[in-house]
Amino acid sequence: MIGGFQNIPKIPELKKRILFTLLLLAVYRLGCHIPTPGIDSVALSAFFNAKQGTLFGLFDMFSGGALKRMSVMALGIMPYISASIIIELLAVVIPYLEKLKKEGEQGRKKITQYTRYGTVLLSIIQGFGIAVGIEQMASPGGAMIVISGGWGFRFLTVITLTAGTSFLMWLGEQITERGIGNGISLIIFAGIVAGLPVAVVNTFRLMGTGDITPFFMALVVVLMIVVIAVIVFVEKGQRKIPVQYAKRVVGRRIYGGQSTHLPLKVNTAGVIPPIFASSIIMFPATIVNFLNVKEIPWVQYLVDFLNPGHIVYNLIYVIFIIFFCFFYTAVHFNPVEVADNMKRQGGFIPGIRPGKNTAEFIDRVLTRITFSGAIYVSAICVLPQVLIYRMNVPFYFGGTALLIVVGVAMETANQIESHMLTRHYEGLMKKGFGRAK
């Protein structure tokens, strides 16, 4: 792998893309430290310190610590992800959007435009909810977080947070287009990794004070290594369906007669389901958390249920993950189209009749492996949460974060390797980092 990285400077275009990506990620991290006007940073920090281990901590992790500082990027990239989910869902029921998805590049640009509009609208709604809610909040010592409230503060906060999310969305699109890797995923990746050094320092501090034993910490490290190994193993796993192409005579040439396979990934959706599931849960729960719920018991119960680590939260989280695993796979992989394309090219699966039977066979296999992949993603995301919130492990780098970090790292490494292989350089590994064996 070290030899592969040494070849990166030899490719000017790849080096330029990587530097461009790192520069924009640095701009993102800088923006996370620019505060929103009118906020008492000391009172806000004390408030979040008292809210550790709740939904605020999870949302702060995805925003890269921007929410804890109430920076201009406090909303993070979640409004964009939520807007993408809504557009994907509407494309299933609205023929116009479904038609746009099939129109190629022009249709994709139109859908991207609608997603941007949805992102701005959701940012305005969430920004207003945060502005109204944070006016009523105080630190444990009684100091108000907002120095001077009112409609002026609310309007300024909505404009600031909406502009921050819009700028962050633009950064992600620029990274995807001119950098390396998926921009939105890398922004979430950078936000999670940014909190890792602080978590490590706090863990060693607790070990020094005797709050946790070295033996117990060693078990946690071993668990993390095992989880990472499982993630890498499953993410590279494929179900190869054999495909045979019949011989065709075109003029004086003979085409076909070759054997290949149709690869179906165990986890086709990748890191999208936990991200989508988290954003869906956090959207209503965050608004509820910013409301005054002392006089409304049922709302207080709802807040308690939607806190990470609660059994109701974990159950809803698993349901959403399984749903989005199947939904994302169904949106991006159509067995009927694959079977029709295979039939037009003279391909067939041995023992399966071309056409409808082939589509049903592929759909059956895809459903089974998608269910297995959904159970794997759910286990990776929920089991470490049980360890963190039920056993009070003071190391907030749970399964969702690990899945996103490892998945995005593998995806980015695969893109880097593809750029290197197109220029006849060896990849990061001799047999390729992301190739199934």
N, C-alpha and C positions, 0 to 999 in steps of 0.2 A: 504493500500500500504506500509506503514511504517513497519507493521508486516511482510510483504512479503520480504522486503529488509533485515530485521533482520535475516531471514532464510538463506540468501546467504552464510554467513561464515560457515554454517553447512555443505555445500557441497564442499568438497576440489576441485573437478574437475572444478566446476563452478567458484569458487573463483580464481583458477589458470588461467582460461580463461579470466576472467574480468581483472585481474592484468596484464596479458600478453597484452591484447588489450590496456589498458591505457598506458603501457610502450611504445608500438610502436607508439601510437598517440603522446606521449611526444617526442619521437625521431623525428617524423615528424615536430612538432612545433619547435623543436630545429633547424632542417635543414632549416626552413623558415627564420632563422636569420643569416645564413651563407652567406655572400655576394659573388657575382661573381667577380673575379679579374678584375681590370682595370676600375672600375666604381667610379665616384664621387658621394658618397651617399647624400651629401648635395644638389647638383644640381638635382639629381634624385628625391629627396623628394619634392623639390620646383616645379619640373615639374608635378608630380602627384597631388600635391595640386591644381595646376591650371587646372587639367583635371578631377576634381571631377564631378560626374554626367554624365560622358560619358561612352563609351564602356570600357575604361581603368579601370574605377571603378568597372564595372560588372566583368570583367576578374580578377581583383585583389581580389574581393570577393570570387570567386571560387578557387583561388590559396591560400586563407588564408592569404593574405597580402604579399605573397612572391614576387609578381611582383613589388609591390611598393618599395621593398627593393632590387630588382634584385638579389634575392638569388639563390642558386644552384637549388632550386625547383620552380623557377619562372614560368615554364610551367605548374606546377601542375599536376593533373591526367587527364586533358583534352585530351592529345594525346592518352592515353589508351582508353578513352571513344570513341573518334573519330575512332580509329582502330577497336573497337568492333562494331561500327555502320557499317563500311565498310565490315567487315567480315559477319555480319548478312545479309546485302544487297546482297553480293556475293553468300551467301548460297542459296538464292532464285533462282538465275539464273545459278549457276555452279553446275552440278550434283555431282561432286566429294565432294564438301563441304557439300552438302545436305546429301550425303551418310555418311560422317563422323559424322554428327549430330545424325544419327540413330544407330551408332555403340557403343553407351554406353560410358563407361569410357575412353576407348582407343581413340575413336573419339573426345571426349571432350578435352583430353590432346593435341591432334594434333591441334585442332582449337585454343586452348589456346596458343600453340606455335606460330601459324601464327599471332595471335593477338599481341604477344610480338614483333615479327619481325616488324609488322606494326606500333607498338608504337614507336620503335626505329627510323624507317624511318620518321615518322611524326615529331618526336622530332628533328631530324636532320634538316628537312626542316624549321620547325618553329624557331628553334634555330638560323639557319643561317639568316632567315628573321629578327629576333629581333636584331641580332648582326649588320647587315647592317643598319637597320633603326635607331638603338639607337646611331650609330656613328654620324648621322646627326642632332640629337636632342640637344637642349640646354634648360637651365632653363629660366624662365621669365627674370632673370637678365642678361642673355647672356652667362652664364658659360656652357661650353660643358660637357655633362654627361660622355662621354668616355674620360679618361685621355690621352690615346695614342692609336689611332685607327690603322687600317691596317689588313692584313691577319692573323698576329699573334693573334691579339685580337679576330678576327672572329673565327678562329680555336679553340682557348681556350674556347670561349663562347659556341660554338656548343658542344664541348666535355663535358663541365661542365653541361649545361642544359640537355643534353641527359642522362648523368649519373644520374642527380638528378631525372628526371622522371622515369628512369629505377629502381632506388632504391625505389622510391615511389610506383611504380607498385608492386615491390617485397613485400614491407610492407603491401600493401592491400591484396595480396594473402596470406601472412602469417596470417593476422588477420582473414580472412575468414576460413582458414584451422585450425588454432590452437587457435584462440580467440573466440569472441562472436560477432555475427552480420556480415553484409556484409562489407568487408574491404574497398572497393572503396567508398561505400556510407558513411561509418564512417569517411573517410579522408575528403570528401567534407563537411560533418557535422561539423567536428572539425575546418575546415577552416572558415566556416561561423560563428560558435559560438565564435571563437576567436576574431572576430571584434565586438561582442555585447557589452562588457564592455566599449569600447571606444565610441561606438555610444550612449550608455546611458549617459556617462559623458558629451559628447558634447551636448546632448539634454538638460540636466539640466543646462549647462553653458549658452546655448542660452535662456533658460527660465529666468536665473538670469539677463541676459543683457536686457531682454524685447523684444527680437526678435520674440519670440512666447509666446502666453498667456497660462496660466495653463489650461484654459477651452479648448483651441484648442488641447493641448497635451493630455488632458483627453479623447477627442474624438478619437484621434489616438490610445490610449491605448485600448479603448473600441472596436475600429475596429479590432485591432490585436486579442483581446480575441474572438470576433465573428468569425474571420477568422479561428483561431485555433479550435474553437468548430465545425465549418462547416467541416474542414478537418478531424477531428476525427470522426464525424458522418458519412461522406461519405466513408471514408476509411474502416470503419467497416461494411458498407452496403453490402448486398448480395441479389441476386435474386435466390430464392430456387426453383428449378424445381423438382416436385415430381417424384420419380422413384419407380416402383413396380417390385419386382422379383418374377417370377413364381416358383411354387414348383417343385423340381426335385427329383426323386427317384434314388439313387445310392446305389445298394446293398440292405441293410436293413435300410438304413438311408434316411431321407427326408431333402433336402436342399432347401433354398429359402423361398418364401412365406412372405417376409418381405418388409416393406415400408421404404424408405429412401428419400434423396433428393440430387440433384446435385447443389452445390453452385457456383454461378457465381458472382464474385465481380463486383461492379459498376466501380471501377477503377482498372482493372486487371494489368495495366502497372505500377501503383505506381508512384514513383518519376522519372522513367526513361525518359518519354517524355520531361519534361522541361530541364533535364540535356542534353539529346541528342540535343534538339532544340537549346539550348544555345551554345553548342560546335560547332554545324554546322554553326551558324551565326557568332560566334567569330573567327572561323578559317580563312575565307577570310578577314573579317573586321579587324582583328588584323594585318595581313600582310599589308593591305592597309594603316592602321594608322601609320605604321612604315616607309612608303615611303614618299618621298618628293612630296607633291601634290599641291604645290603652283602654279606650272606652268601647271597643268592639271585640268581644271575646272570640267570635268565630274567625275573625281575620287574624287574630293572634295565633289561634290554632293552625291556620293555614300557613303562617310564617314559620311556625315550629316544624310543621310537616315538610316544608320545602327547604329546610336547612340540610346541607350535605352531611351524610352520615346517618340521617333518620331513615328508618325502614321504608316509609312511604316515599321519600325522595329516591332511595335506591330502586324501589319497585318501578316508579314512573320513569326513572332514568334507563333502566333495562328495557322497558317496553318501547321507549322512544328509540333506543339504539337498535333493537331488533327491527322496528318499523323502518327506520332510515336505511338499514343495511339492505332490506328487500326493495325499498323504494328507489334508492340510488342505483342499485343494480338493474332494476327494471327499466329505469329511465335511460341508462347508458348502454344497456346490452339487450337487444331485441332478438330472441331466438328465431322468430319468423323471418326477419330480414336476413339473418345469417344463413338460415336454411335455404331461402330463395337464392341468395348469391351463390351459395355452394352448388345448388342445382343448375344455375345458369352456366357455371364454369365446369360442369361435368364432374363435380365432386360428390362423394357419398360416404356415409359412415358404414363400414362393413356390418352386414346383418340388419341394417335399418333402411327402409324404403325412403327415397328422396322426397322432399316436400313436407307435407303435414306431419308425417311420422318422425322425420328428422327433427323438426321444430319441437315436437312434443318430447322427444328424447333429450334434446339439449336443455329444454326448460326443466325437465325432471331432474337432470343431473345438476343444473345450476341452482335449483331450489334446495337440493340437499346440501351442497357445499356452502351455499349462502347461509343456511340455517346454522351449519357448523361454524362458519365465520362469525355470525352474529353472537353465538354463545361464547366464542373465544373473546370477542371484543368486550362483551358484557362482563365476563370474568376478569379480564385485565383491568377494566375501569372501576369495577365495584369492589373486588376483593381487597386491594390496597386501601380503599376508603374505609373499609371495616377495620383494617389494622390501624389506620391513622386516627379515626374518630372514636372507635370503641375501645382500643387499647392505648390511646393517647401517645402514639409514637410522634415525637416532636420533629418530624422531618416531612414538610409538606411538599412532596414530589410524587404524587399519587399515580395511579394507573393511567388515568386520562392524560396526564402530562407526559408520562413515559411513552405512551402509545403515540402521541403527537410528535414528540421529540424524535423518537427512533424512526417513525414512519416518514417524517419530513426529511430527516437526515439521509435515509435510504433513497428517497425519491430524488433529492438533490444530487447525491453521489451518482445515481444512475444517469442523470442528465450530464453531469461532468464527464462521466465515462463515455457517454455517447459522443460528445464533442471530441474527445481524445481519440476514440476509435475511428471516427470519420477522417482523421488526419494520420492514421496509421501508427498511432502511439499505443502502447500497452495501457490497459485500464488500471484502476486502482488495485485490482487483484488479478492474478494470472488467469483465472477462469471467469472473471467478471464479478462485480460486487452484487449485482441484482439479478443474476441469471439463475433460473431454477435448474437443479441438477437432476 
